[in-house]
Structures are given as structure tokens and as C-alpha cells.
Amino acid sequence: MAETKTQQTALGDVAARQLAIATRTVPQMVTITPRWLTRLLNWIPVESGVYRLNKVKNATRIEVDCSSRDEKVLPQTFVDYIENPREYNLAAVQTIVDVHTRVSDLYSKPYNQISEQLRLAIETIKERQESELINNAGYGLLHSVSADQRIKTRTGAPTPDDLDDLIARVWKEPGFFLLHPLAIAAFGRECTRRGVPPPTISLFGSQFLTWRGIPLIPSDKLPIVKGKSKIILLRTGEAKQGVVGLFQPGLQGEQTPGLSVRFMGINEKAIASYLVSLYCSMAVLVDDAIAVLDDVEIGNYHEYKYK
């Protein structure tokens, strides 16, 4: 049987596209997150890269008297300070971005190649910054919690009772819970099982679950090890004796507070190099500014039966 060939009567899509201009996007990167922690922290400028945390040596020895109507001699007292206060040095998160001048000269329409390379590098550095603020062994949140501010879950899964215990330890104006998105989902399941769905609140144009009016802020930088994670509750701000972020102001080539971009020159291969640096740290001003719930199981599910 002979094949019937259909004669083309109009310009086809493939050929027509050769004359069309595609709408392009800037490069997308799946690792970019909202980084709520860095937005919610109170940031303190640090001179010379050092932040000295001074404290009361023994507050219980300060004597005061409740006013009485007699002429009793008032107590004499003074406030002592610790002699060797801790000093926080700013840590650096850095990288060098290389761009061939031929590429930036020829292929920077409609988007500038150097700008896009730097933008994605800066996003990656800021992601690393949030991870260090949580996990750094020297100053990270998880390594700055005193022993009496650490508790474990009662049954494994994060329950309302567990979060109430955290609030009891950070009861002076608690700011927010910080936990992995999977831990938020696990807490939501426990609330659903108990018939107490947590209300939501709007922050930065996004919706967040809350418990006792305190928002649950997600971050994928919280570690998950063998199906278990951690939940942090913290108070923020220097005036509240909470947790504060530290940054170096006035950097050469400053783009945002604590972050700078500097041109390093062009080598013999016509490659231009740019140094991207971010300097930051974190300090917990007093012990009860932070508490951690350990051994949070995130894989616990329930079977619901309806009558």
C-alpha cells in the first residue's frame, strides 16, 4: 500500500522558531532558601572583628532591702564582673569567582554574566552562613546550649508537651522556634492527632505555624541523623539578653552588611577574578536565651479511623 505524503501548506513551528526570541530567565538554583534565621536575628556591628561578652560574676550576692519605716541600716553591696569574659571573633565565609573576559564581553545580553555569577555565589555563601550559625562548633546555636537547657522528647515524636517544656526554659520573651521542615510536619501530625491544630501567623508575606503564639520557623540546615532532628527555641536581641548576630561594618566593596565583593584582577589567561567575603558570628548573651529539644523523631505517622 502506497504511503500518502501530506503536503505542508504553511510555515512550520520548527522553522518559525528560528526567527523568534525566547524569553529567558536568570539562572535558577534549587539550593536557595528563604534563610529566615538571618532575617529574624538582631545584628550587632563589631569593631575590629571582636565581640567581648561581659557578665555578673555572682548575681545572688547582690543585696537589697525592702523599704521599711524604721531607720535600719541599708545593706552595702557591689556588682562584680567575671575577669576573663569570652570574646567572639568573626568567622569568614569566602570564595573566588572566576569569569573569562571573552564570556563576559560576548554573552552578557540580556543578563550580565559577571552579575549572575556573583549573585549565585553570594546566595551560596549566605546559605553556608545560615548553616554555620546553626552548626558551627565554635559559635553555632546547637553548640551554645548549656546542659540544663537541653531536654529530650517524651515519646520520640515532637508533641505539644515537648514544646511547652522548651517554653518553660526560655520563658522570658521567647522569639521563635527553629526546626527542620520535616520536624514541623511531624509536630503538625501530633497536633492533628490530639485535635489541637496549631494556628498560623503571617511574617514576611509567608504563613507560619505557631505554638502558644510563637512561630515555628523552618530551616533545612537543622541536622537529621538516623531519622532524628532537633528543635531550638531562642530569644533574640541585645536589649533582651538574647541571641545576637555579629557582623563587620564598613568593609571595602560592601554589598550588604558584612558581605563584600572585590575585584582581584585579570590573569594571563584573560580570566577575571572576584573575591566574595562574608564575616559573621553569633553570641548567646545568657544561658536561658536558648533551649534545645533533642531526639526529635520525624518519621512517626498515625492511622486515623473515622466512624
C-alpha positions in Angstrom: 0.0 0.0 0.0 1.5 3.3 -1.0 2.3 5.9 1.6 0.3 9.2 1.5 2.5 12.2 1.9 0.8 15.3 3.4 2.0 18.5 1.6 2.9 21.3 4.0 0.7 24.3 3.4 2.1 26.8 5.9 5.3 27.6 7.8 6.0 25.0 10.5 6.8 25.6 14.1 10.5 24.5 14.0 11.4 26.8 11.2 9.3 29.7 12.6 11.1 29.5 15.9 14.4 30.4 14.2 13.0 34.0 13.9 11.5 34.2 17.4 13.2 35.5 20.5 12.8 33.2 23.6 12.0 34.8 26.9 14.9 34.0 29.2 15.1 33.7 33.0 18.1 34.4 35.2 19.8 31.1 36.3 17.7 29.3 38.9 19.3 27.3 41.8 17.4 24.8 43.9 19.6 25.2 47.0 18.4 28.8 47.6 16.2 29.0 50.7 14.4 32.0 52.4 17.0 31.9 55.2 14.5 33.1 57.9 17.1 32.8 60.7 19.3 35.6 59.4 16.2 37.8 58.9 14.9 37.3 62.4 18.2 37.8 64.2 19.2 41.1 65.7 22.6 42.0 64.1 25.3 43.9 66.0 28.1 45.7 64.3 31.5 44.6 65.6 34.6 46.8 65.6 37.9 45.1 64.8 36.2 41.8 64.4 36.0 41.1 68.2 32.9 41.0 70.4 33.5 40.8 74.2 30.7 39.3 76.2 30.9 40.7 79.8 28.8 39.1 82.6 27.8 39.5 86.5 30.1 37.2 88.4 27.5 36.2 91.0 24.2 37.9 90.9 22.9 36.2 94.0 25.4 38.1 96.2 23.8 41.5 95.4 21.9 42.6 98.5 19.0 44.9 98.5 16.4 45.8 101.2 12.7 46.2 101.0 11.9 49.7 102.3 10.8 49.8 105.9 9.6 52.7 108.1 12.4 52.4 110.7 16.0 53.7 110.4 17.6 50.4 109.7 21.0 50.5 108.1 20.8 49.6 104.5 22.9 46.8 103.0 26.1 47.8 101.2 26.8 45.8 98.0 28.5 45.9 94.6 28.2 44.1 91.3 31.3 42.0 90.4 32.2 41.0 86.8 33.9 37.9 85.5 37.6 38.6 85.0 38.1 36.7 81.7 35.0 37.3 79.6 34.5 35.3 76.4 35.5 37.0 73.2 33.9 36.1 69.8 36.0 36.5 66.7 34.2 36.9 63.4 34.5 33.9 61.1 34.9 34.3 57.3 32.9 32.5 54.5 34.7 33.2 51.3 35.1 32.1 47.7 36.7 33.4 44.4 34.5 33.7 41.4 36.3 33.4 38.0 34.8 34.7 34.8 36.6 34.6 31.4 36.6 38.1 29.9 35.5 36.7 26.5 32.4 35.2 28.1 31.5 38.5 29.9 32.2 40.6 26.8 30.3 38.5 24.3 27.5 36.8 26.2 26.1 39.5 28.7 22.9 40.3 26.9 20.2 40.3 28.3 21.8 39.3 31.6 25.2 40.3 32.7 27.4 37.2 33.1 29.5 38.7 35.9 26.5 39.9 37.9 24.8 36.5 37.6 27.9 34.6 38.6 28.4 36.8 41.7 24.7 36.7 42.6 24.7 32.8 42.7 28.0 32.7 44.6 26.6 35.2 47.1 23.4 33.1 47.5 25.6 30.1 48.2 27.7 31.9 50.7 24.6 33.2 52.6 23.2 29.6 52.7 26.5 28.5 54.2 26.3 31.4 56.7 22.9 30.2 58.0 24.3 26.6 58.3 27.3 27.9 60.3 25.0 30.0 62.6 23.3 26.7 63.5 26.0 24.1 63.3 29.4 25.8 63.8 31.3 24.1 66.6 32.6 27.4 68.0 29.6 29.7 68.0 26.6 27.8 66.4 23.3 27.6 68.2 23.4 23.9 68.7 26.8 24.1 70.4 25.9 27.1 72.5 23.3 25.5 74.7 24.1 24.8 78.4 23.4 21.3 79.7 20.4 22.3 81.8 18.8 23.9 78.7 18.8 20.6 76.8 15.8 18.3 77.0 14.6 15.1 75.2 11.3 14.3 73.8 8.9 12.2 75.9 7.9 9.7 73.3 10.2 10.5 70.3 7.8 12.5 68.1 7.6 16.2 68.9 4.4 16.8 70.9 2.8 20.0 72.3 4.0 19.0 75.7 7.6 18.9 74.5 7.3 22.4 73.0 5.8 23.6 76.3 8.8 22.3 78.1 11.0 24.4 75.8 8.9 27.5 76.5 9.3 26.9 80.2 13.1 27.1 79.8 13.0 30.2 77.5 10.1 31.9 79.2 11.4 35.5 79.1 10.0 36.8 75.9 10.7 33.8 73.6 11.1 34.8 70.0 10.7 31.7 67.7 11.2 28.0 67.3 13.8 27.0 64.7 13.4 23.5 63.2 13.6 21.4 60.1 10.6 21.5 57.8 10.2 17.7 58.4 10.1 18.4 62.1 7.4 20.9 61.6 5.4 18.3 59.6 5.9 15.8 62.5 4.7 18.3 65.0 1.7 19.1 62.9 0.8 15.4 62.8 1.0 15.2 66.6 -1.3 18.2 66.9 -3.8 16.8 64.4 -3.9 13.5 66.4 -4.7 15.4 69.5 -7.3 17.6 67.9 -5.3 20.9 68.5 -4.3 22.2 65.1 -1.8 25.0 65.5 -2.8 28.4 64.3 -0.8 30.3 61.6 0.7 33.8 61.5 1.9 35.9 58.6 5.6 37.0 58.6 7.5 38.5 55.6 4.4 37.7 53.5 4.5 34.0 54.3 2.4 31.8 56.6 4.0 30.0 59.6 2.6 27.6 62.1 2.7 28.7 65.7 2.5 27.2 69.1 1.4 29.3 72.1 1.7 32.3 69.7 5.4 31.6 69.0 6.1 31.0 65.3 7.8 27.7 64.0 10.5 28.9 61.6 11.7 26.3 59.1 15.4 25.8 58.2 16.8 22.9 56.3 20.1 23.5 58.0 19.0 21.6 61.1 20.7 18.2 61.0 18.8 15.0 60.6 20.6 11.9 61.8 19.1 8.4 61.6 15.6 9.9 61.4 16.0 12.3 64.3 16.4 16.0 64.4 16.4 18.9 67.0 14.1 21.8 67.8 15.6 25.1 69.0 13.7 27.9 70.9 15.5 31.2 71.3 15.1 34.8 72.4 16.8 37.4 70.3 18.2 40.9 70.8 20.9 42.5 72.9 18.3 44.5 74.9 16.6 41.3 75.9 19.8 39.5 76.7 19.1 37.1 73.9 20.9 35.7 70.9 22.6 38.2 68.6 24.3 38.0 65.2 27.6 39.7 64.7 29.0 41.4 61.6 31.8 43.6 60.5 30.6 47.0 59.2 32.3 49.3 56.6 34.0 46.6 54.5 35.7 47.6 51.3 33.4 46.7 48.4 30.5 46.1 50.8 27.3 44.8 49.1 25.2 44.1 52.2 26.1 44.3 55.9 29.1 42.0 56.5 29.5 41.0 52.8 31.9 42.4 50.3 32.9 41.8 46.7 36.4 42.9 45.5 37.9 42.7 42.0 41.2 40.8 42.2 42.4 41.4 38.6 42.8 39.6 35.3 45.4 36.9 34.8 47.4 35.9 31.8 44.6 33.6 30.6 42.2 36.6 30.4 40.2 35.3 33.4 38.9 38.0 35.8 38.6 37.0 39.5 36.4 38.4 42.2 36.8 37.8 45.9 33.5 37.3 47.8 33.8 37.5 51.6 31.2 37.4 54.4 32.2 37.9 58.0 29.9 36.9 60.8 29.5 35.1 64.1 26.8 34.7 66.8 26.7 35.1 70.6 24.3 33.8 73.2 24.3 36.5 75.9 22.8 34.5 78.8 22.2 30.8 79.1 18.4 30.9 79.3 18.2 32.7 75.9 18.2 29.3 74.1 17.0 25.8 74.7 17.1 22.6 72.5 14.8 19.6 72.2 16.9 16.6 71.3 16.0 13.2 69.7 13.1 14.5 67.7 11.7 11.7 65.5 10.4 12.9 62.2 9.0 9.7 60.7 6.1 8.9 63.1 2.7 8.7 61.4 -0.7 7.8 62.7 -3.7 5.9 61.2 -6.9 7.8 61.5 -10.1 5.9 61.7 -13.4 7.6 61.0 -16.7 6.4 62.3 
